[in-house]
Amino acid sequence: MKSSAQVIGLPVISIQNGVQLGQVKSLVVNPEKGTIDFLIVDQENWEISMKAIPFRHVIGIGEFAVTVEEERAVLDLNVIPIANELVNKKITIKQAKVMTRKGQLLGEATEFYMDEETGHITGIEVQIGNELRIVRADHVITYGKDLLIVHEDAQQTLVSNVDELVTLKGTQVEPLIEQIVPTTVDNELDELRQKQIDMLKGKRVLKDIVDVNGQVLISKDTILTKEHIIRAQEEGPDIVIELSMNVE
């Protein structure tokens, strides 16, 4: 388990080339899943666009470095619109007010912890009066820009040490209550898909792209059409990211 402070600032190393690709600048939170989906990377030669690593392409997060297989794991943020959308939500967790579903203010978030293998957020450190306590992530209902909403039972399960947290490895935490989804979500999703089509259409695929069952979805050297990209979108965001990493 790592705190955000233990990850931010680490150098990013390519295993294949043995070179430093940059440093971790920030972590991109997916508020719907309660996960870290991308690492924003600061590079010396950065001029125009922001760079990001999809969490699924991180090999390891150690004490001294974040490792990826190769340089291609670091992508232009414009190539992965879903990351751009999450960045624009500006969910930082730190300094957010922590409030129960019934309106009781617990305190202010000062840090958060994550499973470095899965990217799942496991706990939120909260300043409550003069003390620091940790709220289990499975009690978080909503990750907002300035406010975290937690279940009222969160107060009864506060822990004082990160070692007491139950690591949520490989699990998807079920929400404790039904969340209200904005009616704009469908429109935003349509816009995101159209951006992906505009960005990838006409590009050549550098390797076979396989679906979730391991079957070839789009063959190497295919020139992408709108239909190819829609097919990838229907397979899920991981397939779109894989496709985005392997075109020219």
C-alpha positions in Angstrom: 0.0 0.0 0.0 1.3 3.5 -0.9 0.3 7.0 0.0 0.0 9.5 -2.8 3.0 11.3 -1.4 5.1 8.2 -1.8 4.2 8.0 -5.5 4.3 11.6 -6.6 7.8 12.7 -7.5 9.1 9.2 -8.3 11.1 8.8 -11.5 9.4 6.7 -14.3 11.8 4.1 -15.7 11.5 2.1 -18.9 12.6 -1.5 -18.3 13.2 -2.1 -21.9 15.6 0.8 -22.4 16.8 1.4 -18.9 16.2 5.2 -19.1 14.2 7.7 -17.1 11.1 8.9 -19.0 10.1 11.6 -16.5 8.7 12.0 -13.0 5.2 11.3 -11.6 3.6 14.7 -11.3 0.1 13.8 -10.1 -2.4 10.9 -9.8 -5.7 10.9 -11.8 -8.7 9.7 -9.7 -11.6 8.0 -11.3 -14.4 9.1 -8.9 -16.9 6.5 -10.2 -14.6 3.5 -9.5 -12.6 4.9 -6.6 -9.3 4.1 -8.4 -6.2 5.7 -9.7 -6.5 5.3 -13.5 -3.6 7.3 -14.8 -0.3 8.8 -13.6 0.5 12.3 -15.0 4.2 12.4 -16.0 6.4 15.5 -16.0 9.1 15.4 -18.7 12.0 17.7 -19.3 11.2 18.1 -23.0 7.5 18.7 -22.2 6.4 21.7 -24.3 2.8 21.5 -25.3 0.8 18.5 -24.3 0.6 16.7 -20.9 1.7 13.1 -20.7 0.1 10.2 -18.9 0.6 6.5 -18.1 -2.5 4.3 -17.9 -2.3 2.5 -14.6 -2.7 -0.9 -16.2 0.6 -0.3 -18.0 2.5 0.3 -14.7 4.8 -2.7 -14.0 5.6 -1.7 -10.4 5.6 1.2 -7.9 8.7 0.8 -5.7 10.4 2.8 -3.1 12.7 4.5 -5.7 10.8 4.4 -9.0 7.7 3.6 -11.1 8.5 1.1 -13.8 6.9 0.6 -17.2 7.8 -1.9 -19.9 8.7 0.7 -22.6 8.6 4.3 -23.6 5.3 3.9 -25.5 3.5 3.4 -22.1 3.8 7.2 -21.7 1.1 8.7 -23.8 0.1 12.2 -24.9 -3.0 13.0 -22.9 -4.8 14.1 -26.1 -4.5 10.5 -27.3 -6.6 9.2 -24.4 -9.6 11.5 -24.1 -10.9 9.5 -21.1 -7.9 10.6 -19.2 -8.4 14.1 -20.3 -12.0 14.0 -19.0 -10.9 12.7 -15.6 -8.2 15.3 -15.3 -10.7 18.0 -16.0 -12.9 16.7 -13.1 -10.0 17.9 -10.8 -10.6 15.3 -8.2 -7.6 15.7 -5.9 -8.9 14.3 -2.6 -6.4 16.2 -0.5 -7.9 19.3 1.2 -11.5 18.1 0.3 -14.0 18.4 3.2 -15.2 15.0 4.4 -19.0 14.9 5.2 -21.4 12.1 6.0 -24.4 11.4 4.0 -26.5 13.0 6.7 -24.6 16.2 6.6 -22.1 15.8 9.5 -18.7 17.3 8.8 -15.9 14.9 9.9 -12.9 17.0 8.9 -10.5 17.6 6.0 -8.7 15.0 3.9 -5.0 15.3 4.2 -3.8 12.2 2.3 -5.0 9.0 0.6 -3.7 5.5 0.2 -3.8 3.1 -2.7 -3.1 -0.5 -3.6 0.0 -0.1 -5.8 -0.9 -3.3 -7.7 -4.5 -2.5 -8.6 -4.8 1.2 -8.3 -7.8 0.9 -5.9 -8.0 3.7 -3.3 -8.0 1.9 0.1 -8.3 4.7 2.6 -8.5 8.5 3.2 -6.6 10.2 5.9 -8.7 12.9 7.6 -7.8 15.6 10.0 -10.5 15.4 12.8 -9.8 18.1 15.3 -6.2 17.6 16.4 -6.0 14.0 15.3 -5.5 12.1 12.1 -7.8 9.2 11.4 -8.3 7.0 8.3 -11.6 6.4 6.6 -11.9 3.1 4.8 -12.4 3.7 1.1 -15.4 1.3 1.0 -17.3 3.9 3.1 -16.8 6.6 0.5 -20.0 7.3 -1.4 -18.9 10.2 -3.6 -15.5 11.6 -4.6 -16.2 15.3 -5.5 -14.0 18.1 -6.4 -14.1 19.8 -3.0 -16.2 17.3 -1.0 -16.1 13.7 -0.1 -19.3 12.1 1.0 -19.0 9.1 3.3 -21.5 6.7 4.9 -22.5 7.7 8.4 -21.1 4.4 9.7 -17.6 5.6 8.6 -17.1 7.2 12.0 -17.4 3.9 13.8 -14.8 2.2 11.6 -12.1 4.9 11.6 -8.5 3.5 12.0 -5.5 5.3 13.4 -2.8 3.4 11.4 -2.6 2.6 7.7 -1.6 -1.0 8.5 -5.1 -1.5 9.9 -6.7 -0.9 6.5 -8.1 -3.9 4.7 -6.4 -3.8 1.3 -9.1 -4.1 -1.4 -6.9 -6.0 -3.9 -8.6 -7.0 -7.1 -12.1 -6.2 -5.8 -14.6 -3.7 -6.9 -16.2 -2.1 -3.9 -19.9 -2.0 -4.0 -21.5 1.4 -3.2 -23.2 1.5 0.1 -26.1 3.6 -1.3 -27.2 4.4 -4.8 -25.4 7.3 -6.2 -27.2 10.0 -8.2 -25.7 10.1 -11.7 -26.0 13.4 -13.6 -28.2 13.4 -16.7 -25.3 14.8 -18.7 -23.2 11.6 -18.4 -24.6 10.1 -21.6 -23.9 13.3 -23.6 -20.4 13.5 -22.2 -19.8 9.8 -23.2 -21.0 10.5 -26.7 -18.6 13.4 -27.0 -15.7 11.4 -25.7 -16.4 8.6 -28.2 -16.5 11.1 -31.1 -13.2 12.6 -30.0 -11.7 9.1 -30.1 -13.0 8.5 -33.6 -11.7 11.9 -34.9 -8.3 11.2 -33.4 -7.8 7.6 -34.5 -9.6 7.5 -37.9 -7.2 7.1 -40.8 -4.2 5.9 -38.7 -2.4 2.6 -39.3 -2.4 -0.1 -36.7 1.1 -1.3 -35.7 0.1 -4.7 -34.2 -2.9 -7.0 -33.9 -5.4 -5.7 -31.4 -7.2 -8.5 -29.6 -10.5 -8.5 -27.8 -11.2 -9.5 -24.2 -11.4 -13.2 -25.3 -8.0 -13.0 -27.0 -9.4 -13.0 -30.6 -8.0 -10.6 -33.1 -10.3 -7.6 -33.2 -8.3 -5.3 -35.6 -5.4 -6.7 -37.6 -1.9 -5.2 -37.9 -1.5 -2.6 -40.8 -5.3 -1.9 -40.8 -6.1 1.7 -41.7 -8.7 2.6 -39.1 -12.2 3.5 -40.1 -15.0 4.8 -37.9 -16.4 1.2 -37.8 -13.1 -0.2 -36.5 -13.0 2.4 -33.7 -16.6 1.8 -32.7 -15.9 -1.9 -32.5 -13.0 -1.2 -30.1 -15.1 1.2 -28.0 -17.7 -1.5 -27.6 -15.0 -3.8 -26.2 -14.2 -1.3 -23.5 -11.8 1.5 -22.6 -8.8 -0.8 -22.1 -9.1 -1.9 -25.7 -9.3 1.8 -26.9 -6.2 2.6 -24.9 -4.3 -0.4 -26.3 -5.3 0.7 -29.8 -4.3 4.3 -29.1 -0.8 3.1 -28.1 -0.3 1.2 -31.3 -1.1 3.5 -34.2 0.8 5.9 -36.4 
